[in-house]
């Protein structure tokens, strides 16, 4: 049986070299051919026209940019229910965000995850690395939306409700129950969604997991042959606790436990010393930065270090927004503001959000760039707008000026999941309405008046 074929022609196609040493070129008047779930040809439109005579679907790419699908290397898509609650509140993370998570149900997590997946696709994100609670529901939402996802069940053994008061109370039994759920997730969901779903073990952090739980999580990940997705050196509180308890920083602590390896994806690292970052690099740990959220939290990023040391780094959005465009621009602006130097450029930010993230996840052989043989995860951006005109350099225009509304078409695994700016697999309107109702039910349980910060 012949597989469905698609061509995107007459477009500016953004290409990257295989070693990710820099974006090599923009192919003007280029074409990309999709057959089934793979990219089978990339080249000048005139050459493709000679090699292929007919297609099931033809997309005219005049005044359009074709980009590899963005890879969100660290996210909690269900965290959208916290929008408008945390941005201007002191101690919002430990004091409000973490305690509020106890009100989430399986149904609400599925609904908020579907909302996050829809938002991600509309931004051109084709793959998300996520860990959260009831992650089978996250996986279910990913399958329904058509997005590619790496999911993990959050594992911890501390009472999150007590952290706002600075109290660490670990209970290994609760941690082992979460770890059992993580193992079941790997068993039940790996390979689902036509191979779009893969799984990891979701270690929360070095302060919220006891030493015993960290070791058991690492053992389980090795046994199951999967990686670990975790937060590391993400807050001053975490660093202070680990230093006081173990006499060393979080990164060194994991190194002494024998946990650091290329199987680890570590998010944030904002409070890691340069020597700890170097230790991560030596052990080939995948590092991820989420610059937009750092600006909100008054936290310094480490993007300049990764850029100047030429160490692979992925880009993530974390949990309040799936806007990868905002994160690329924040990456550039924050790094330049902190250093006074142009340490990040548009091509480098784009690399972080595509091949950089794919490398961090160990998936760069299949996604992250537009090359024959790779999965057909592609984004088509329309530049026929005032803010995207005139078009001279596709990379500069896309990174500095594009936004959600410019994303016209998205393919994941060769499937058309966004068409004319609308998701094709699920109803956006129904998804938004359901999420609103469920969020309002949770907001009624807020530990402060709901209108306190509404003017």
Residue pairs with C-beta under 8 A, 6 or more apart in sequence:
3 35
3 36
4 35
4 36
4 56
4 57
4 414
5 33
5 34
5 35
5 52
5 54
5 55
5 56
5 57
6 33
6 34
6 35
6 55
6 56
6 57
6 58
6 59
6 376
6 411
6 414
6 416
7 31
7 32
7 33
7 34
7 48
7 52
7 55
7 57
7 58
7 59
8 31
8 32
8 34
8 59
8 61
8 64
8 66
8 378
8 380
8 409
9 30
9 31
9 45
9 48
9 49
9 58
9 59
9 60
9 61
10 29
10 31
10 45
10 60
10 61
10 62
11 29
11 30
11 31
11 32
11 61
11 62
11 64
11 65
11 66
11 380
12 26
12 27
12 28
12 30
12 61
12 64
12 65
12 66
12 391
12 394
13 26
13 27
13 30
13 31
13 32
13 42
13 61
13 65
13 66
13 370
14 23
14 26
14 27
14 65
14 66
14 67
14 68
14 350
14 370
14 394
14 395
14 398
15 23
15 24
15 25
15 26
15 27
15 42
15 369
15 370
15 371
16 23
16 24
16 68
16 351
16 354
16 355
16 368
16 369
16 370
17 23
17 24
18 369
18 371
20 312
20 351
20 355
20 356
20 359
20 364
20 369
22 347
22 351
23 347
23 350
23 351
23 395
26 393
26 394
26 395
27 42
27 43
27 44
29 44
29 45
29 46
30 42
30 43
30 44
30 45
30 61
30 66
31 41
31 42
31 43
31 44
31 45
31 47
31 48
31 49
31 61
32 39
32 41
32 42
32 66
32 370
32 378
33 39
33 40
33 41
33 42
33 48
33 52
33 55
34 40
34 376
34 378
34 411
34 414
35 414
36 376
36 414
37 194
37 375
37 376
37 413
37 414
37 415
38 372
38 373
38 374
38 375
38 376
38 414
39 370
39 371
39 372
39 373
39 374
39 375
39 376
39 378
40 372
40 373
41 48
41 51
41 52
41 372
42 370
42 371
42 372
57 416
59 380
59 409
61 380
63 382
63 383
63 384
63 391
64 380
64 381
64 382
64 383
64 408
65 380
65 381
65 383
65 394
65 397
65 398
65 402
66 370
66 378
66 379
66 380
66 381
67 124
67 350
67 354
67 370
67 378
67 379
67 380
67 381
67 398
68 354
68 355
68 367
68 368
68 369
68 370
68 377
68 378
68 379
69 124
69 125
69 126
69 127
69 148
69 354
69 367
69 377
69 378
69 379
69 410
69 411
69 412
70 123
70 124
70 125
70 126
70 127
70 324
70 353
70 354
70 357
70 379
71 125
71 126
71 127
71 129
71 314
71 353
71 354
71 357
71 358
71 361
71 363
71 367
71 368
72 120
72 125
72 127
72 128
72 129
72 315
72 316
72 317
72 322
72 324
72 357
73 129
73 265
73 267
73 286
73 288
73 314
73 315
73 316
73 356
73 357
73 360
73 361
74 129
74 229
74 265
74 267
74 268
74 288
74 290
74 314
74 316
74 317
74 318
75 116
75 120
75 128
75 129
75 130
75 316
75 317
75 318
75 319
75 322
76 130
76 131
76 132
76 318
76 319
77 112
77 113
77 115
77 116
77 117
77 120
77 128
77 130
77 132
77 138
77 141
77 319
77 322
78 104
78 108
78 109
78 112
78 113
78 116
78 132
78 138
78 319
79 97
79 112
79 116
79 132
79 318
79 319
79 320
80 112
80 115
80 116
80 119
80 319
80 320
80 435
80 439
81 104
81 108
81 112
81 435
81 438
81 439
81 442
82 97
82 100
82 319
82 320
83 320
83 321
85 92
85 96
85 97
85 100
85 443
85 446
86 92
86 93
86 96
86 97
86 320
87 296
87 320
88 453
89 95
89 96
89 453
91 164
93 235
93 297
94 163
94 164
94 235
94 237
95 164
96 164
96 446
96 447
96 448
98 160
98 161
98 163
98 164
99 160
99 161
99 164
99 447
100 442
100 445
100 446
101 133
101 160
102 160
102 161
103 442
103 445
104 112
104 133
104 134
104 442
105 134
106 134
106 137
107 137
107 438
108 438
108 441
108 442
109 132
109 133
109 134
109 137
109 138
110 134
110 137
110 138
110 140
110 141
111 141
111 431
111 434
111 435
111 438
112 435
112 438
112 439
113 130
113 132
113 137
113 138
113 140
113 141
113 142
114 141
114 144
114 145
114 426
114 431
114 435
115 431
115 432
115 435
116 128
116 141
116 322
117 128
117 141
117 142
117 144
117 145
117 147
117 149
118 145
118 423
118 426
118 428
118 431
119 321
119 322
119 323
120 128
120 147
120 322
120 324
121 145
121 146
121 147
121 410
121 412
121 417
121 418
121 423
122 404
122 407
122 418
122 421
122 423
122 428
123 322
123 323
123 324
123 325
123 404
123 407
124 324
124 325
124 379
124 381
124 407
124 410
125 147
125 317
125 322
125 324
126 147
126 148
126 367
126 377
126 378
126 379
126 410
126 411
126 412
127 147
127 148
127 149
127 150
127 357
127 358
127 361
127 363
127 367
127 377
127 412
128 142
128 147
128 148
128 149
128 150
129 149
129 150
129 200
129 229
129 265
129 288
129 316
129 357
129 361
130 138
130 142
130 149
130 150
130 151
130 152
131 151
131 152
131 153
131 154
131 200
131 202
131 229
131 230
132 138
132 153
132 154
132 202
133 153
133 154
134 153
135 151
135 152
135 153
135 154
135 181
135 182
135 185
135 202
136 153
136 184
136 185
136 188
136 189
138 149
138 151
139 149
139 151
139 185
139 189
139 192
139 197
139 199
142 148
142 149
142 151
142 193
142 196
142 197
143 192
143 193
143 196
143 197
144 425
144 426
145 417
145 423
145 425
145 426
146 196
146 412
146 413
146 415
146 417
146 423
146 424
146 425
147 196
147 412
147 417
148 196
148 197
148 367
148 375
148 377
148 412
148 413
149 193
149 196
149 197
149 198
150 197
150 198
150 199
150 200
150 229
150 361
151 185
151 189
151 197
151 198
151 199
151 200
152 182
152 185
152 199
152 200
152 201
152 202
152 228
152 229
153 178
153 181
153 182
153 185
153 201
153 202
154 178
154 202
154 204
155 175
155 178
155 179
155 182
155 201
155 202
155 203
155 204
155 209
155 213
155 217
156 175
156 178
156 203
156 204
156 205
156 208
156 209
156 213
157 170
157 171
157 172
157 173
157 174
157 175
157 176
157 178
157 208
157 209
157 210
157 213
158 168
158 169
158 170
158 171
158 207
158 208
158 209
158 210
159 167
159 169
159 171
160 208
162 168
162 169
163 208
163 237
166 237
168 207
168 241
170 210
170 213
172 210
172 212
172 213
175 209
175 210
175 212
175 213
175 216
176 213
176 216
179 201
179 213
179 216
179 217
179 220
182 201
182 202
182 217
182 220
183 220
183 224
185 199
186 199
186 201
186 224
186 226
189 197
189 199
190 197
190 198
190 199
190 226
191 197
191 198
194 413
195 413
196 412
196 413
198 226
199 226
200 221
200 226
200 227
200 228
200 229
200 265
201 217
201 220
201 221
201 224
201 226
201 227
201 228
201 229
202 228
202 229
202 230
203 209
203 214
203 217
203 228
203 229
203 230
204 230
204 231
205 230
205 231
205 232
205 234
205 238
205 250
206 214
206 232
206 233
206 238
206 242
206 250
206 253
206 254
207 237
207 238
207 241
207 242
207 250
208 238
209 217
211 246
211 257
214 254
214 257
214 259
215 257
215 259
217 228
218 228
218 257
218 258
218 259
221 227
221 228
221 263
222 263
226 263
227 263
227 264
227 265
227 361
227 362
228 259
228 263
228 264
228 265
229 265
229 267
230 264
230 265
230 266
230 267
231 238
231 266
231 267
231 268
232 250
232 251
232 254
232 266
232 267
232 268
232 269
232 272
233 239
233 249
233 250
233 251
233 268
233 269
233 270
233 271
233 272
233 276
234 267
234 268
234 269
234 270
234 271
235 271
236 271
238 250
238 271
239 249
239 250
239 271
242 248
242 249
242 250
242 253
243 249
246 253
248 256
249 272
249 273
249 276
250 271
250 272
250 276
251 260
251 269
251 272
251 276
251 277
251 279
251 280
252 276
252 279
254 260
254 264
255 279
255 283
260 279
260 280
260 283
260 285
261 283
261 284
261 285
262 283
262 284
262 285
262 286
262 362
264 283
264 285
264 286
265 285
265 286
265 288
265 314
265 360
265 361
266 280
266 285
266 286
266 287
266 288
267 288
267 290
267 316
267 318
268 288
268 289
268 290
269 276
269 277
269 280
269 287
269 289
269 302
270 294
270 299
270 300
270 301
270 302
272 280
272 302
274 305
277 287
277 302
277 305
277 306
277 309
277 311
278 309
280 287
281 287
281 309
281 311
286 312
286 314
286 359
286 360
286 361
286 362
287 302
287 306
287 311
287 312
287 313
287 314
287 360
288 313
288 314
288 315
288 316
288 357
288 360
289 301
289 302
289 303
289 306
289 313
289 314
289 315
289 316
289 331
289 352
290 315
290 316
290 317
290 318
290 327
291 301
291 303
291 315
291 327
291 330
291 331
291 334
292 317
292 318
292 321
292 323
292 326
292 327
292 330
293 317
293 318
293 319
293 320
294 300
294 301
294 330
294 334
295 330
295 334
296 320
300 338
301 331
301 334
301 335
301 338
303 313
303 331
303 334
303 335
303 343
303 344
303 352
304 335
304 338
304 339
304 341
304 343
304 344
305 311
306 312
306 313
307 313
307 335
307 343
307 344
307 348
308 343
312 356
312 359
312 360
313 352
313 356
313 360
314 352
314 356
314 357
314 358
314 359
314 360
314 361
315 324
315 327
315 328
315 331
315 349
315 352
315 353
315 356
315 357
316 327
316 357
317 323
317 324
317 327
323 403
323 404
324 353
325 399
325 402
325 403
325 404
327 353
328 346
328 349
328 350
328 352
328 353
328 399
329 349
329 399
329 400
331 344
331 349
331 352
332 344
332 345
332 346
332 349
332 399
335 343
335 344
336 342
336 343
336 344
346 395
346 396
346 398
346 399
346 400
347 395
347 399
349 399
350 395
350 398
350 399
354 368
354 369
355 364
355 368
355 369
356 368
357 368
358 364
358 366
358 367
358 368
358 369
359 368
365 374
366 374
366 375
367 374
367 375
367 377
368 374
370 378
375 413
375 414
376 411
376 412
376 413
376 414
377 411
377 412
377 413
378 409
378 410
378 411
379 407
379 409
379 410
379 411
380 407
380 408
380 409
380 410
381 388
381 398
381 402
381 406
381 407
381 408
382 388
382 406
382 408
383 389
383 391
383 397
383 406
385 405
385 406
387 401
387 403
388 397
388 401
388 402
388 406
391 397
405 421
407 418
407 421
408 418
408 420
408 421
409 416
409 418
409 419
409 420
410 416
410 417
410 418
411 417
416 424
417 423
417 424
417 425
418 424
422 428
443 450
444 450
